[in-house]
């Protein structure tokens, strides 16, 4: 179920996903 939308927006969300992880990392790090 999760892989379907991920594969659909994989190319577009890939860059956004990296940015989201960076924000998450900062929040967790703090």
PLY file of the C-alpha trace (Angstrom):
ply
format ascii 1.0
element vertex 30
property float x
property float y
property float z
element edge 29
property int vertex1
property int vertex2
end_header
0.00 0.00 0.00
2.78 2.41 0.90
5.01 1.37 -1.98
2.35 2.20 -4.57
2.20 5.97 -3.87
5.92 6.04 -3.15
6.74 4.56 -6.55
4.29 6.93 -8.19
5.88 10.05 -6.70
9.27 8.40 -6.25
11.00 10.61 -8.81
9.38 13.82 -7.58
9.26 13.04 -3.87
12.82 11.70 -3.77
14.27 15.20 -3.43
11.53 16.34 -1.06
11.94 13.15 0.97
15.63 13.89 1.53
14.75 17.37 2.78
12.11 15.89 5.07
14.67 13.47 6.56
17.07 16.37 7.14
14.39 18.29 9.05
13.50 15.17 11.02
17.17 14.58 11.80
17.53 18.13 13.09
14.43 17.81 15.28
15.60 14.46 16.67
19.14 15.77 17.14
17.81 18.68 19.20
0 1
1 2
2 3
3 4
4 5
5 6
6 7
7 8
8 9
9 10
10 11
11 12
12 13
13 14
14 15
15 16
16 17
17 18
18 19
19 20
20 21
21 22
22 23
23 24
24 25
25 26
26 27
27 28
28 29
